[in-house]
Amino acid sequence: MMRSTTEQVAEYSERMRYFARKQINRAQWEELLDKVMPLPKLQEDESPGRGWTMANNKRELVTQLFESGRGTDIVGVRGTAWGAYNAFTEYTTHHARVNVGLPKEDKAYDQKRSERVLESTWVGTNKKLTQKVEKLLLEA
């Protein structure tokens, strides 16, 4: 049986209020990053390659968003699960790479990129990532 939109919005609102009250320390943040964006394992004497560097860059960007992204200047946001959730959603909606299929010089590039980001946010990889973050924050 489907829940009403009103019930779904009320449940979502309660989860977000919970996130706003829940503090996240540095160790918890690192643990969340390890679960959501794990770094590829390196062999004992292996130096980081392109894949490891790209993964680390994503983690650094999301950490920067957690510490100083949009809305972190609002009192009570920085250092909370709400701030963590927002860092990941800002990443997925503004910074994550999507396959546009056009060169950046193409006049249609920006429009196509916006469409691909929206699609990924609603039904694709970015939606899965934010759902995983939400689930992990609720469990923490």
Beta strands, then each sheet from edge to edge (+ up, - down):
end
